[in-house]
Amino acid sequence: MNEAARNIVGQEEGPQRNCWFDKECLIILEDVKRAYSKMVSRNTRQNEQECKDKSKQAHKILRQKKRVMFKSKLEQKEIACNNHEAKQVIRK
């Protein structure tokens, strides 16, 4: 019944919470998941190291994307502050 309702009405997606999270991040996390499942299925030093390396790489890229997003938001707020636009400064 739920499936029929989804087919007829459709499913509405909510707003994206993290604007910095994109397809590249999704692909990287899928790669980490694959390396982890490979390590769990066959626990060797090489698989463990590969999983650790992929996890570090993913963490690094995610931090960079998040940092860029926060810097751009901060710059926007500074511009709004300099232009005396109080509403823009207070908004998220």
C-alpha positions in Angstrom: 0.0 0.0 0.0 2.8 2.4 0.9 4.6 1.5 -2.3 1.5 2.3 -4.4 1.1 5.6 -2.7 4.7 6.5 -3.4 4.2 5.6 -7.1 1.1 7.7 -7.4 1.9 10.7 -5.2 5.7 10.5 -5.3 8.2 10.9 -2.5 9.3 14.4 -1.5 12.9 14.8 -0.6 13.7 17.1 2.3 16.2 20.0 2.0 19.8 19.0 1.9 21.3 19.6 5.3 25.0 19.9 4.3 25.5 21.9 1.2 29.1 20.9 1.0 28.3 17.2 0.7 28.2 16.3 -3.0 28.5 13.3 -5.3 32.3 13.2 -4.9 31.9 12.8 -1.1 29.3 10.0 -1.7 31.7 8.2 -4.0 34.6 8.5 -1.6 32.5 7.1 1.3 31.3 4.2 -0.9 34.9 3.4 -1.6 35.7 3.4 2.1 32.7 1.1 2.7 34.0 -1.3 0.1 37.4 -1.3 1.6 36.0 -1.9 5.1 33.8 -4.8 3.9 36.8 -6.3 2.1 38.8 -6.0 5.4 36.1 -7.6 7.4 35.6 -10.5 5.0 39.3 -11.2 4.8 41.4 -9.6 7.6 44.9 -9.2 6.2 47.5 -6.5 6.9 47.2 -5.2 3.4 43.4 -5.0 3.5 43.6 -3.3 6.9 46.1 -0.8 5.7 44.1 -0.1 2.5 41.0 0.5 4.6 42.9 2.9 6.9 44.4 4.8 4.0 41.0 5.2 2.3 39.5 6.3 5.5 42.2 9.0 6.0 41.8 10.2 2.5 38.0 10.5 2.8 38.4 12.3 6.1 40.8 14.7 4.6 38.6 15.5 1.6 35.5 15.9 3.7 37.3 18.3 6.0 38.5 20.4 3.0 35.1 20.6 1.5 33.6 21.6 4.9 36.3 24.2 5.5 35.7 25.8 2.0 32.0 26.0 2.7 32.5 27.7 6.1 35.0 30.2 4.6 32.6 31.1 1.9 29.8 31.6 4.4 32.0 33.7 6.6 33.0 35.9 3.6 29.3 36.4 2.7 28.6 37.4 6.3 31.5 39.8 6.3 30.3 41.4 3.1 26.8 41.7 4.5 28.2 43.3 7.7 30.2 45.8 5.7 27.1 46.7 3.7 25.1 47.1 7.0 22.6 44.3 6.2 21.8 43.0 9.6 19.4 40.3 8.5 22.0 38.6 6.4 24.5 38.6 9.2 22.1 37.1 11.7 20.8 34.3 9.4 22.3 30.9 9.3 
